[in-house]
Amino acid sequence: MANCKFFDAPSGRRLAYHHLEGASPGVVFLGGFKSDMEGSKATFLQDWAKNQGRAFLRFDYSGHGQSSGEFTDGCIGDWAQDALEIVSALTSGPQIIIGSSMGGWIALLLARAMPERFYGLVGIAAAPDFTEDSIWAGLSELQRATILRDGQIELPSEYADSPYIFTRHLIEDGRKQRVLLEPLTLPFPVRLLQGTEDASVKLSVPLKIVEHAMGADIRLTLMKGADHSFSTPECLELIANTVADISP
């Protein structure tokens, strides 16, 4: 891919991004926790959008990839603000917002803040409220005491050789950003894609979204055998077909 550009956000953070001009509605990809915009889903979707003549935006949250800041200084609220500011500045009109894992949570926060900018929403193993419902809920009392005392804890990850660092700031901010506690109106097409072998996001999560959200066109599709990465050729084809299905 060509060298990225940088967006100086009103927050003061500098966000790396790739943007294609093209037809509306544009497509925006929101990546996952500690991922970057060079992942297979993001680059596949850019190639797909280019072939379709469709506008497309992918970017790195602050503390991720090539953007400014330290990962451990960030939190869900910061990354949602990054998304809101860059989408507001670099796109026009309603967009099809695609959120992968944590990006699905970010997408739902954007939907609550700026529903008029959504043409549709695609969640890929969407993980709203995961800091509380997955991370905090999965910690032992000793681990919880450690994060409260030390301000962070290291936990092994199947997605990286080094452990992930989860901060007290991340957990406490995450409680303020939860989207499944209050009414969540999604007045546009919503498509949730989930692998049956996803070890990080349980099937109960998309089912909870479907049950909780209010909207006339919300659908959940299961891919048998797919894991959390959702990046096999079959999964990528399903993502593209899903975006095409809700496109004009």
C-alpha positions as a Markdown table, in Angstrom:
| # | Residue | x | y | z |
|---|---|---|---|---|
| 1 | Met | 0.0 | 0.0 | 0.0 |
| 2 | Ala | 1.1 | 3.6 | -0.6 |
| 3 | Asn | 2.5 | 5.7 | 2.3 |
| 4 | Cys | -0.2 | 6.9 | 4.7 |
| 5 | Lys | -1.2 | 10.4 | 5.3 |
| 6 | Phe | -1.7 | 12.1 | 8.7 |
| 7 | Phe | -4.6 | 13.9 | 10.2 |
| 8 | Asp | -4.1 | 16.4 | 13.0 |
| 9 | Ala | -7.2 | 15.9 | 15.1 |
| 10 | Pro | -8.8 | 18.6 | 17.2 |
| 11 | Ser | -7.9 | 16.5 | 20.2 |
| 12 | Gly | -4.2 | 17.2 | 19.4 |
| 13 | Arg | -3.5 | 13.6 | 18.4 |
| 14 | Arg | -2.0 | 12.8 | 15.0 |
| 15 | Leu | -3.8 | 9.9 | 13.2 |
| 16 | Ala | -2.3 | 7.9 | 10.3 |
| 17 | Tyr | -4.8 | 7.1 | 7.6 |
| 18 | His | -5.5 | 6.0 | 4.0 |
| 19 | His | -8.4 | 7.6 | 2.1 |
| 20 | Leu | -9.8 | 6.8 | -1.3 |
| 21 | Glu | -12.0 | 9.3 | -3.1 |
| 22 | Gly | -15.0 | 7.7 | -4.7 |
| 23 | Ala | -18.8 | 7.2 | -4.9 |
| 24 | Ser | -21.1 | 7.5 | -1.9 |
| 25 | Pro | -21.9 | 6.0 | 0.4 |
| 26 | Gly | -18.3 | 5.7 | 1.5 |
| 27 | Val | -17.0 | 2.9 | 3.6 |
| 28 | Val | -15.1 | 3.4 | 6.9 |
| 29 | Phe | -13.2 | 0.6 | 8.6 |
| 30 | Leu | -12.7 | 0.6 | 12.3 |
| 31 | Gly | -10.0 | -1.8 | 13.6 |
| 32 | Gly | -9.8 | -3.8 | 16.8 |
| 33 | Phe | -7.9 | -3.5 | 20.1 |
| 34 | Lys | -4.2 | -3.1 | 19.5 |
| 35 | Ser | -4.6 | -3.7 | 15.8 |
| 36 | Asp | -3.7 | -1.4 | 13.0 |
| 37 | Met | -5.0 | -0.4 | 9.5 |
| 38 | Glu | -2.6 | -2.8 | 7.7 |
| 39 | Gly | -4.5 | -5.9 | 8.7 |
| 40 | Ser | -6.0 | -8.2 | 6.1 |
| 41 | Lys | -9.6 | -7.1 | 6.5 |
| 42 | Ala | -8.7 | -3.4 | 6.2 |
| 43 | Thr | -6.5 | -3.8 | 3.1 |
| 44 | Phe | -8.9 | -6.2 | 1.5 |
| 45 | Leu | -11.8 | -3.8 | 1.9 |
| 46 | Gln | -9.7 | -1.0 | 0.5 |
| 47 | Asp | -9.0 | -3.0 | -2.6 |
| 48 | Trp | -12.7 | -4.0 | -2.8 |
| 49 | Ala | -13.8 | -0.3 | -2.5 |
| 50 | Lys | -11.3 | 0.7 | -5.1 |
| 51 | Asn | -12.6 | -1.9 | -7.6 |
| 52 | Gln | -16.1 | -0.6 | -6.8 |
| 53 | Gly | -15.2 | 3.0 | -7.3 |
| 54 | Arg | -16.3 | 3.6 | -3.7 |
| 55 | Ala | -14.9 | 6.1 | -1.2 |
| 56 | Phe | -13.0 | 4.4 | 1.6 |
| 57 | Leu | -11.2 | 5.3 | 4.9 |
| 58 | Arg | -9.1 | 3.3 | 7.2 |
| 59 | Phe | -6.9 | 4.7 | 10.0 |
| 60 | Asp | -5.0 | 4.0 | 13.2 |
| 61 | Tyr | -6.4 | 5.0 | 16.5 |
| 62 | Ser | -4.0 | 7.0 | 18.7 |
| 63 | Gly | -1.4 | 4.7 | 20.3 |
| 64 | His | -2.0 | 2.2 | 17.5 |
| 65 | Gly | 0.1 | 1.6 | 14.3 |
| 66 | Gln | 1.6 | 4.8 | 12.9 |
| 67 | Ser | -0.5 | 7.3 | 14.9 |
| 68 | Ser | 0.9 | 9.4 | 17.7 |
| 69 | Gly | 0.7 | 8.4 | 21.4 |
| 70 | Glu | 1.3 | 5.4 | 23.6 |
| 71 | Phe | -1.1 | 2.5 | 23.5 |
| 72 | Thr | -1.2 | 2.3 | 27.3 |
| 73 | Asp | -2.2 | 5.9 | 27.7 |
| 74 | Gly | -5.4 | 5.4 | 25.6 |
| 75 | Cys | -8.9 | 4.2 | 26.3 |
| 76 | Ile | -12.2 | 3.5 | 24.6 |
| 77 | Gly | -13.3 | 7.1 | 24.9 |
| 78 | Asp | -10.1 | 8.4 | 23.3 |
| 79 | Trp | -10.3 | 5.9 | 20.4 |
| 80 | Ala | -14.0 | 6.7 | 19.8 |
| 81 | Gln | -13.1 | 10.4 | 19.7 |
| 82 | Asp | -10.4 | 9.7 | 17.2 |
| 83 | Ala | -13.0 | 7.9 | 15.0 |
| 84 | Leu | -15.6 | 10.7 | 15.3 |
| 85 | Glu | -13.1 | 13.4 | 14.5 |
| 86 | Ile | -11.5 | 11.8 | 11.5 |
| 87 | Val | -14.8 | 10.5 | 10.0 |
| 88 | Ser | -16.3 | 14.0 | 10.5 |
| 89 | Ala | -13.3 | 15.7 | 8.8 |
| 90 | Leu | -12.5 | 13.3 | 6.0 |
| 91 | Thr | -15.8 | 11.9 | 4.8 |
| 92 | Ser | -19.1 | 13.5 | 3.7 |
| 93 | Gly | -22.6 | 12.2 | 3.8 |
| 94 | Pro | -23.8 | 8.9 | 5.3 |
| 95 | Gln | -21.2 | 6.1 | 5.5 |
| 96 | Ile | -21.2 | 2.3 | 5.8 |
| 97 | Ile | -19.2 | 1.9 | 9.0 |
| 98 | Ile | -17.5 | -1.5 | 9.4 |
| 99 | Gly | -16.2 | -2.3 | 12.9 |
| 100 | Ser | -14.0 | -5.3 | 13.8 |
| 101 | Ser | -14.0 | -6.5 | 17.4 |
| 102 | Met | -13.4 | -3.4 | 19.5 |
| 103 | Gly | -14.1 | -1.4 | 16.3 |
| 104 | Gly | -17.7 | -2.8 | 16.6 |
| 105 | Trp | -17.9 | -1.1 | 20.0 |
| 106 | Ile | -16.5 | 2.1 | 18.5 |
| 107 | Ala | -19.0 | 1.9 | 15.7 |
| 108 | Leu | -21.9 | 1.7 | 18.2 |
| 109 | Leu | -20.6 | 4.7 | 20.1 |
| 110 | Leu | -20.5 | 6.6 | 16.8 |
| 111 | Ala | -24.0 | 5.5 | 16.0 |
| 112 | Arg | -25.2 | 6.9 | 19.2 |
| 113 | Ala | -23.3 | 10.2 | 18.7 |
| 114 | Met | -23.9 | 10.8 | 15.0 |
| 115 | Pro | -26.6 | 8.5 | 13.6 |
| 116 | Glu | -27.2 | 10.8 | 10.6 |
| 117 | Arg | -23.7 | 9.8 | 9.3 |
| 118 | Phe | -24.6 | 6.1 | 9.0 |
| 119 | Tyr | -25.9 | 4.5 | 5.9 |
| 120 | Gly | -25.3 | 1.1 | 7.4 |
| 121 | Leu | -23.3 | -0.7 | 10.1 |
| 122 | Val | -21.4 | -4.0 | 9.7 |
| 123 | Gly | -20.0 | -5.5 | 12.9 |
| 124 | Ile | -17.4 | -8.3 | 12.5 |
| 125 | Ala | -17.1 | -10.1 | 15.8 |
| 126 | Ala | -18.3 | -6.9 | 17.4 |
| 127 | Ala | -17.2 | -6.6 | 21.1 |
| 128 | Pro | -19.1 | -3.8 | 22.8 |
| 129 | Asp | -18.5 | -3.3 | 26.5 |
| 130 | Phe | -15.7 | -5.9 | 26.5 |
| 131 | Thr | -13.5 | -4.1 | 29.1 |
| 132 | Glu | -16.2 | -4.8 | 31.7 |
| 133 | Asp | -17.9 | -7.9 | 30.5 |
| 134 | Ser | -14.9 | -9.8 | 29.3 |
| 135 | Ile | -11.6 | -8.4 | 30.8 |
| 136 | Trp | -12.8 | -7.3 | 34.2 |
| 137 | Ala | -15.3 | -10.1 | 34.6 |
| 138 | Gly | -12.5 | -12.6 | 33.8 |
| 139 | Leu | -10.0 | -11.3 | 36.4 |
| 140 | Ser | -9.5 | -13.1 | 39.7 |
| 141 | Glu | -9.7 | -11.1 | 42.9 |
| 142 | Leu | -5.9 | -11.0 | 43.1 |
| 143 | Gln | -5.7 | -9.7 | 39.5 |
| 144 | Arg | -8.3 | -7.0 | 40.2 |
| 145 | Ala | -6.3 | -6.0 | 43.3 |
| 146 | Thr | -3.2 | -5.8 | 41.1 |
| 147 | Ile | -4.7 | -3.5 | 38.5 |
| 148 | Leu | -6.2 | -1.2 | 41.2 |
| 149 | Arg | -2.9 | -1.1 | 43.0 |
| 150 | Asp | -0.4 | -0.9 | 40.1 |
| 151 | Gly | -2.6 | 0.8 | 37.5 |
| 152 | Gln | -2.2 | -2.0 | 35.0 |
| 153 | Ile | -1.8 | -5.7 | 34.6 |
| 154 | Glu | -0.1 | -7.9 | 31.9 |
| 155 | Leu | -2.1 | -10.8 | 30.5 |
| 156 | Pro | -1.0 | -13.3 | 27.9 |
| 157 | Ser | -2.5 | -13.0 | 24.4 |
| 158 | Glu | -3.0 | -15.5 | 21.7 |
| 159 | Tyr | -2.6 | -12.7 | 19.1 |
| 160 | Ala | 0.9 | -11.5 | 20.1 |
| 161 | Asp | 4.1 | -12.9 | 21.4 |
| 162 | Ser | 4.3 | -10.4 | 24.2 |
| 163 | Pro | 1.5 | -10.0 | 26.8 |
| 164 | Tyr | -1.2 | -7.3 | 26.5 |
| 165 | Ile | -1.2 | -4.6 | 29.1 |
| 166 | Phe | -4.6 | -3.6 | 30.4 |
| 167 | Thr | -4.7 | -0.4 | 32.4 |
| 168 | Arg | -6.9 | 0.8 | 35.2 |
| 169 | His | -7.7 | 3.8 | 33.0 |
| 170 | Leu | -8.9 | 1.5 | 30.2 |
| 171 | Ile | -11.2 | -0.4 | 32.6 |
| 172 | Glu | -12.6 | 2.7 | 34.3 |
| 173 | Asp | -13.2 | 4.6 | 31.1 |
| 174 | Gly | -14.7 | 1.6 | 29.5 |
| 175 | Arg | -17.5 | 1.6 | 32.2 |
| 176 | Lys | -18.4 | 5.1 | 31.0 |
| 177 | Gln | -18.6 | 4.0 | 27.4 |
| 178 | Arg | -20.9 | 1.0 | 27.6 |
| 179 | Val | -23.6 | 0.8 | 25.0 |
| 180 | Leu | -25.6 | -2.2 | 26.1 |
| 181 | Leu | -27.0 | -0.7 | 29.4 |
| 182 | Glu | -29.3 | 2.0 | 27.9 |
| 183 | Pro | -31.5 | 2.0 | 24.8 |
| 184 | Leu | -29.6 | 1.8 | 21.6 |
| 185 | Thr | -31.4 | 2.9 | 18.5 |
| 186 | Leu | -29.9 | 1.9 | 15.1 |
| 187 | Pro | -32.2 | 3.3 | 12.4 |
| 188 | Phe | -30.3 | 1.9 | 9.5 |
| 189 | Pro | -29.3 | -1.6 | 8.2 |
| 190 | Val | -27.1 | -3.4 | 10.7 |
| 191 | Arg | -25.3 | -6.7 | 9.8 |
| 192 | Leu | -23.5 | -8.6 | 12.5 |
| 193 | Leu | -21.0 | -11.3 | 11.3 |
| 194 | Gln | -19.7 | -13.9 | 13.8 |
| 195 | Gly | -17.6 | -17.0 | 13.7 |
| 196 | Thr | -18.8 | -20.1 | 15.6 |
| 197 | Glu | -15.2 | -20.8 | 16.7 |
| 198 | Asp | -14.4 | -17.3 | 18.0 |
| 199 | Ala | -12.6 | -17.8 | 21.3 |
| 200 | Ser | -12.5 | -14.1 | 22.1 |
| 201 | Val | -16.1 | -13.0 | 21.5 |
| 202 | Lys | -18.7 | -15.5 | 22.6 |
| 203 | Leu | -21.9 | -16.0 | 20.5 |
| 204 | Ser | -23.8 | -14.5 | 23.4 |
| 205 | Val | -22.4 | -11.1 | 22.5 |
| 206 | Pro | -24.0 | -10.6 | 19.1 |
| 207 | Leu | -27.2 | -12.2 | 20.4 |
| 208 | Lys | -27.2 | -9.6 | 23.1 |
| 209 | Ile | -26.7 | -6.8 | 20.6 |
| 210 | Val | -29.6 | -8.1 | 18.5 |
| 211 | Glu | -31.8 | -8.4 | 21.6 |
| 212 | His | -30.9 | -5.0 | 23.0 |
| 213 | Ala | -30.7 | -2.7 | 19.9 |
| 214 | Met | -33.8 | -1.1 | 18.4 |
| 215 | Gly | -34.0 | -1.1 | 14.6 |
| 216 | Ala | -36.1 | -2.4 | 11.8 |
| 217 | Asp | -33.3 | -4.1 | 9.9 |
| 218 | Ile | -30.8 | -5.9 | 12.2 |
| 219 | Arg | -29.5 | -9.3 | 11.1 |
| 220 | Leu | -26.9 | -11.7 | 12.5 |
| 221 | Thr | -25.0 | -14.1 | 10.2 |
| 222 | Leu | -22.9 | -17.0 | 11.6 |
| 223 | Met | -19.9 | -18.4 | 9.7 |
| 224 | Lys | -19.4 | -22.0 | 10.8 |
| 225 | Gly | -15.8 | -22.7 | 11.8 |
| 226 | Ala | -14.6 | -19.1 | 11.6 |
| 227 | Asp | -12.4 | -17.8 | 14.4 |
| 228 | His | -12.0 | -14.2 | 15.8 |
| 229 | Ser | -9.7 | -13.0 | 13.0 |
| 230 | Phe | -12.5 | -13.6 | 10.4 |
| 231 | Ser | -9.9 | -13.3 | 7.7 |
| 232 | Thr | -10.1 | -16.5 | 5.6 |
| 233 | Pro | -11.0 | -16.0 | 1.9 |
| 234 | Glu | -14.5 | -17.2 | 2.7 |
| 235 | Cys | -14.9 | -14.7 | 5.5 |
| 236 | Leu | -13.5 | -11.8 | 3.5 |
| 237 | Glu | -15.9 | -12.7 | 0.7 |
| 238 | Leu | -18.8 | -12.7 | 3.2 |
| 239 | Ile | -17.8 | -9.2 | 4.4 |
| 240 | Ala | -17.7 | -7.8 | 0.9 |
| 241 | Asn | -21.0 | -9.4 | 0.0 |
| 242 | Thr | -22.5 | -8.0 | 3.2 |
| 243 | Val | -21.4 | -4.5 | 2.4 |
| 244 | Ala | -22.7 | -4.8 | -1.2 |
| 245 | Asp | -26.0 | -6.1 | 0.1 |
| 246 | Ile | -26.7 | -2.9 | 2.0 |
| 247 | Ser | -25.2 | -0.6 | -0.6 |
| 248 | Pro | -27.4 | 1.3 | -3.0 |
